């Protein structure tokens, strides 16, 4: 019973951190869009880089093993789902066919990756349950 309770607590913590991470990312991207072009770039040469001094980055860097795996998968699934949601909007709202074609490819690729990561997450949970 205690192991089940601990598992529920871990899942809840992972979910909260994942939601917080996605929210912080979305807010950051929105702020950047106000300062630059629609992609959040202040110039055409800028690249997306991790803020290694942020509390979130330090939290991720401190995780190891199973904890890191769970956090990575939870956040990447949420991140990819955000890409699918945005691409679906582009399929409806974009005016250029090139953008719509790219959006269609993103939906396909990201959906496949979400499926793969979800399966990996399930396999990890199964392996962890078997090990106990």
Buried (B, 14 or more C-beta within 10 A) or exposed (E): EEEEEEBEEEEEBBEEBBEEBBEBBEEEEEEBEEEEEEEBBEEEEEEEEEEEEEEBEEEBEEEEEBBEBBBBBBBBBBBBBBBBEEBBEBBEEBEEEEBBEBBBEBBEBBBEBBEEBEEBBEEBBEEBEEEE
